[in-house]
Amino acid sequence: MNKRVFVAGGAGFIGHHLCNSLLKRGHEVLCFDNLSSGRLVNINELKKNKRFRFLRGDITRSIRLNGSINEIYNLASLASPVDYEKFPIETLRANTYGIFNLVKFALSKNAKLLQTSTSEIYGDPLEHPQKETYLGNVNNLGWRGCYDEGKRVAETILVTFHNTKSLKIQIARIFNTYGPGMRTDDGRVIPEFIKAAIKNKRLPVNGGKQTRSFCYVDDLVRGLIKLQSLPKYVGPMNLGNPEEITIANLARQIIYLLGSKSGIKFLPNQPDDPRKRKPDIKKAYRTMDWVPRIEFQVGLKKTIAELSSRLK
């Protein structure tokens, strides 16, 4: 059945890939974004589709829209350390006032609301890999707290309205995601390394022994759509790639794939930077038969090719 879908943050990195995938499935897509981190260039091609509509707006303000809405995806939050260090209040507002506004909007439309939460819920985890049942090790007073705790309270708001007002929800806890279309100015590790390697500069590696697990954006979007389609709330769901890599080895791979003459510049660890990050995705596999399909090397080559075309 074709649906009318509202995507908050739809002009962002993951958001525009999601909008594109929904359009390919035949749905009508309403992309809602204040462009604080989203970019119009991401949706230029989508605007050619008659089933796509861009609405400039901010979820921290009242959302008014005529007509029915079947599904809502919320990807509207600053999500990179550079952004939420620079805009901590805006980050908190999006994940508190913004969530309340989306809840009100969803209830008025009787629509199911999927929240994109984050692996930052787990903080610097003492459990490895991280299951959905793990309650986390988060510094609520640290510089990352505006994002980490913002996402945590957003989950609380949604579950409370689900339990008391029968709000239809799903919650995805997203681990590191990469792919074509990433911003090159938000400090994320893969674009930062690619930028340096292209210029044959030393890649800045903070620490280096900490691990991350990178999921290709197409796999993630497929997981979000599968999760949204489930008829009942199944609790928070980890979506990510359990293939773990150290940041130092990531830097070496990017240097190798680009044939760069770069070296590595090791720097001190950033405060509150998680030492380990690896999702336990058994629940996603059991519940909706979802696992990542794109091998990291394959996805990394595609990402390097696309980012290089914009950076050179």
Secondary structure by P-SEA (a helix, b strand, c coil): cccbbbbcccccaaaaaaaaaaaaabbbbbbbbccccccccccccccccccbbbbbbbcccbbbbcccccccccccccccaaaaaacaaaaaaaaaaaaaaaaaaaaaacbbbbbbccccccccccccccccccccccccccccccaaaaaaaaaaaaaaaaacccccbbbbbccccccccccccccccaaaaaaaaaaccccccccccbbbbbbcaaaaaaaaaaaaacccccccccccccccccaaaaaaaaaaaacccbbbbbbccccccccbbbbbaaaaaaaccccccccaaaaaaaaaaaaaaacc
